[in-house]
Amino acid sequence: MASLILLVKQTEDDEKVIYRFGPNERKMGLIEMNKIKESVKELEPVQVDGVSPSFFFNKAAQWLVRCLFREGGKFPERTTVES
């Protein structure tokens, strides 16, 4: 079964980018990519019955890392990730 994860940028500066992320706009958590340290951390987990919060975090984190390295650090305002 395929799932979509919505990512909506909250803030971005030279050091970090923060996104709201989750299956829809009503159920979202917060994730932060530190561009300098090249690290990702979950600021607020996604709470969905029957789904591990780490599922959403892992997929969103992979996408952020890809943006940093493959896309030259370009982070869109809004996107979806299919998993």
N, C-alpha and C positions, 0 to 999 in steps of 0.2 A: 504494500500500500504506500503510495507516494504522499508526502506531506509538504506543504508550503510553509516557510517561515518568513514572516514579514519583518523587515528591518527599516526603522525610521530614524534618521540622524537627529540627535538632540543638540549636540554641541561638537565643535571641532576647533582645535588650535594647533600650533606647531608641535605640541607635545603629545596630545591625545585626542581621540574621537570617542564619543559616547553615543550608543544607539539604544532605542527601545526595540525589543525583539520578542516575537512570539507567533502563535498561530493566527492571531487576528488582533485588531486594535483594542479589543476589550480585555484580552488576557496577554499582558506583556510584562517582560522583565527589563532590566538594564544591563548592558555589557559595555566594557571599556577596553579600548586598545591603546596601550602606551606605545607610541611610535618610536620613542627614544630607546626604551628598554626592550622593545619588540616583545611585549607581553600582553596577555589578555586576561581580564578578570571579570567575574560576574558580580555586579553591584546589587542586583535584585533578581532572584530566580523567577522563572515562569511557573505558575501554578495551574496545572491542567489535570483534572481527575484522570487517573489511569495511565498517565505518561510521566516518565521520569524527568525532572527538571534538567538533568544533565543532557538529555537528548537535544533540547533546544539550544542549550549553551554550547555544546560541542559543535553542532552544525554552524551556528552563528560565528563561533570563534574561528573555525576553519575558513569561513568566507572572509572574515576580517584579515586573517593572515594572507590570504590570496590577494586581497586588495593592496595590502602593504607591499608585497614582493612582486607579484605578477602585473599589477595595474599601476605600478609606480607611485603608490601612496594616494591614489585618487579614490575617495570614498563618496559614493552617490548619496543624495538626500534621502532617497527611498528606493528599496529594491525588495525582491523576494528570492529566496533560496529554495530550490526543490531538493527534497531528500528522499 
